[in-house]
Amino acid sequence: VSLEHAKVDLPHSLWAATAEPAVESNPLKSQIDCDVAIVGCGFTGLRAGLALAEAGQTVVLLDSGEPGWGASGRNGGSVNPLLPFHSPEQASRLIGPVFGPRLSRLSLTSADEVFDLIDKFKINCHPVRTGWIRTAHCRSARRLFEAQCRQWIDIGAEIEILEKPELDSMLGSTAFAMGAIIPRGGNIQPLSFARGLAQAAIKAGAQIYSQTRIVDLFREKPEWVVKSSQGMVKAQKVILGTNGYTDNLFPGLAQSVVPVISVQVATKPLADDISAAILPGGQTFSDTRRTIFYGRRDHMGRFLLGSHGTTETSDDHRDFDRIKKEAKRLFPQLSETDWEFQWGGRAAV
Ligand SMILES: Cc1cc2nc3c(=O)[nH]c(=O)nc-3n(C[C@H](O)[C@H](O)[C@H](O)COP(=O)(O)OP(=O)(O)OC[C@H]3O[C@@H](n4cnc5c(N)ncnc54)[C@H](O)[C@@H]3O)c2cc1C
């Protein structure tokens, strides 16, 4: 995996081209005191900042780019409940009998949390809630897939198994062996959602500083000192929400994170006949491959497909060409369709 040096400009992407306007925020150029300083204005930092500001804490949010600059403004916008890769039993094996079941149960309502926030703060981010279709990519994946679905149903998930004819017509593809729909899932315009969270956090009293890379973080008891090249925040507590863009700010943190690159391509808005055939119900889908493929439509009728990649810059076409080829294999209706956007980002594992 080759990691390019992060730039502070938003990358050219479908989401950057179609998002709601950004909130006004400037670089930090002074010294301020607060209860909680938050480094990173993605979903993690923004959601935490909003909750803390609503609870009456003084909050300062800082980002080397701007709210939604990282994975939060570049992702697929799929709002999927449950865990994306693991069953409840696998989660318990991985993180133990206390936290495994707790995480699995928490994930049952994770999509509700997102859609509730959108309603509560009236965030304009094109929410669609017609479900997430999970597909088994081959016949041999079928048995494992069914067992995983049963485990989720046993702990209270709403899942409906789709047999092939129904699956094929919901997807507009005959490429998958079987599938299941999780009706509580859906999709959003992720950069607009991040900007909406930023707006809500500011309204609740939080301050946001963009173009502010934090270069130093240390304890001067009883406070934490958070420094950029031009300013400083003194805080009782600090949250690091830097995810796949984590640098050497805090000892050992970068070593605990493996940044994984994911890349996406989007077509131009589809012609009416093709549009009616591919995901006509507006669902999101993803498959069971280790190198997961995930896809959806956007509010303008484009089709998007994403998968793992090796570089997040749009100049290297190899990943994008591979995904476009796979899109045409899964959905032969796209054989003559033009592609409009390609972009990538990093998520932490
Ligand atoms: C291409 C792609 C597709 C994805 N698709 C989906 C999907 O469809 N559904 C889903 O649920 N998840 C998806 N994910 C995962 C999801 O996007 C991430 O889990 C989520 O956005 C992480 O949010 P975050 O706030 O933790 O991190 P980020 O959004 O990455 O934010 C981290 C922020 O920290 C800032 N930062 C880092 N270091 C510093 C510093 N020293 N000083 C100041 N700021 C700093 C960065 O500028 C960045 O804005 C996808 C991820 C990618 C990359």
The ligand as an SDF file (V2000), in Angstrom:
LIG
                    3D

 53 58  0  0  0  0  0  0  0  0999 V2000
  -13.5520    5.1300    0.1860 C   0  0  0  0  0  0  0  0  0  0  0  0
  -14.2210    4.7350    1.4860 C   0  0  0  0  0  0  0  0  0  0  0  0
  -15.5030    4.2020    1.4530 C   0  0  0  0  0  0  0  0  0  0  0  0
  -16.1610    3.8940    2.6480 C   0  0  0  0  0  0  0  0  0  0  0  0
  -17.4730    3.5280    2.5940 N   0  0  0  0  0  0  0  0  0  0  0  0
  -18.1920    3.4250    3.7440 C   0  0  0  0  0  0  0  0  0  0  0  0
  -19.5950    3.2420    3.6970 C   0  0  0  0  0  0  0  0  0  0  0  0
  -20.1990    3.1950    2.6180 O   0  0  0  0  0  0  0  0  0  0  0  0
  -20.2660    3.1390    4.8850 N   0  0  0  0  0  0  0  0  0  0  0  0
  -19.6130    3.2300    6.0960 C   0  0  0  0  0  0  0  0  0  0  0  0
  -20.2710    3.1310    7.1410 O   0  0  0  0  0  0  0  0  0  0  0  0
  -18.2770    3.4380    6.1650 N   0  0  0  0  0  0  0  0  0  0  0  0
  -17.5590    3.5610    5.0210 C   0  0  0  0  0  0  0  0  0  0  0  0
  -16.2190    3.8330    5.0810 N   0  0  0  0  0  0  0  0  0  0  0  0
  -15.5980    4.0080    6.4070 C   0  0  0  0  0  0  0  0  0  0  0  0
  -15.9610    5.3840    7.0040 C   0  0  0  0  0  0  0  0  0  0  0  0
  -15.8710    6.3900    6.0280 O   0  0  0  0  0  0  0  0  0  0  0  0
  -15.0120    5.6930    8.1690 C   0  0  0  0  0  0  0  0  0  0  0  0
  -15.0800    4.6460    9.1140 O   0  0  0  0  0  0  0  0  0  0  0  0
  -15.3840    6.9940    8.8760 C   0  0  0  0  0  0  0  0  0  0  0  0
  -15.6200    8.0510    7.9710 O   0  0  0  0  0  0  0  0  0  0  0  0
  -14.2620    7.3770    9.8310 C   0  0  0  0  0  0  0  0  0  0  0  0
  -14.5800    8.6200   10.4020 O   0  0  0  0  0  0  0  0  0  0  0  0
  -13.5330    9.3280   11.3410 P   0  0  0  0  0  0  0  0  0  0  0  0
  -14.1320   10.5950   11.7900 O   0  0  0  0  0  0  0  0  0  0  0  0
  -13.0940    8.3700   12.3840 O   0  0  0  0  0  0  0  0  0  0  0  0
  -12.2490    9.5940   10.3960 O   0  0  0  0  0  0  0  0  0  0  0  0
  -12.0540   10.5970    9.1580 P   0  0  0  0  0  0  0  0  0  0  0  0
  -13.3320   10.9760    8.5270 O   0  0  0  0  0  0  0  0  0  0  0  0
  -11.0110    9.9880    8.2810 O   0  0  0  0  0  0  0  0  0  0  0  0
  -11.4930   11.9120    9.8290 O   0  0  0  0  0  0  0  0  0  0  0  0
  -10.1920   12.0030   10.3490 C   0  0  0  0  0  0  0  0  0  0  0  0
   -9.8090   13.4740   10.2940 C   0  0  0  0  0  0  0  0  0  0  0  0
   -8.6450   13.6660   11.0890 O   0  0  0  0  0  0  0  0  0  0  0  0
   -7.9410   14.7440   10.5280 C   0  0  0  0  0  0  0  0  0  0  0  0
   -6.5670   14.7140   11.0530 N   0  0  0  0  0  0  0  0  0  0  0  0
   -5.6910   13.6850   11.0470 C   0  0  0  0  0  0  0  0  0  0  0  0
   -4.5440   14.0420   11.6750 N   0  0  0  0  0  0  0  0  0  0  0  0
   -4.7050   15.3260   12.0760 C   0  0  0  0  0  0  0  0  0  0  0  0
   -3.8700   16.2630   12.7690 C   0  0  0  0  0  0  0  0  0  0  0  0
   -2.6380   15.9550   13.1890 N   0  0  0  0  0  0  0  0  0  0  0  0
   -4.3560   17.5120   13.0070 N   0  0  0  0  0  0  0  0  0  0  0  0
   -5.6060   17.8640   12.6010 C   0  0  0  0  0  0  0  0  0  0  0  0
   -6.4350   17.0110   11.9400 N   0  0  0  0  0  0  0  0  0  0  0  0
   -5.9900   15.7620   11.6860 C   0  0  0  0  0  0  0  0  0  0  0  0
   -8.0380   14.5190    9.0250 C   0  0  0  0  0  0  0  0  0  0  0  0
   -7.8320   15.7260    8.3180 O   0  0  0  0  0  0  0  0  0  0  0  0
   -9.4600   13.9650    8.8890 C   0  0  0  0  0  0  0  0  0  0  0  0
  -10.3930   14.9530    8.4780 O   0  0  0  0  0  0  0  0  0  0  0  0
  -15.5020    4.0820    3.8980 C   0  0  0  0  0  0  0  0  0  0  0  0
  -14.1910    4.5650    3.9290 C   0  0  0  0  0  0  0  0  0  0  0  0
  -13.5530    4.8970    2.7410 C   0  0  0  0  0  0  0  0  0  0  0  0
  -12.1540    5.4450    2.8010 C   0  0  0  0  0  0  0  0  0  0  0  0
  1  2  1  0
  2  3  1  0
  2 52  2  0
  3  4  2  0
  4  5  1  0
  4 50  1  0
  5  6  2  0
  6  7  1  0
  6 13  1  0
  7  8  2  0
  7  9  1  0
  9 10  1  0
 10 11  2  0
 10 12  1  0
 12 13  2  0
 13 14  1  0
 14 15  1  0
 14 50  1  0
 15 16  1  0
 16 17  1  0
 16 18  1  0
 18 19  1  0
 18 20  1  0
 20 21  1  0
 20 22  1  0
 22 23  1  0
 23 24  1  0
 24 25  2  0
 24 26  1  0
 24 27  1  0
 27 28  1  0
 28 29  2  0
 28 30  1  0
 28 31  1  0
 31 32  1  0
 32 33  1  0
 33 34  1  0
 33 48  1  0
 34 35  1  0
 35 36  1  0
 35 46  1  0
 36 37  1  0
 36 45  1  0
 37 38  2  0
 38 39  1  0
 39 40  1  0
 39 45  2  0
 40 41  1  0
 40 42  2  0
 42 43  1  0
 43 44  2  0
 44 45  1  0
 46 47  1  0
 46 48  1  0
 48 49  1  0
 50 51  2  0
 51 52  1  0
 52 53  1  0
M  END
$$$$
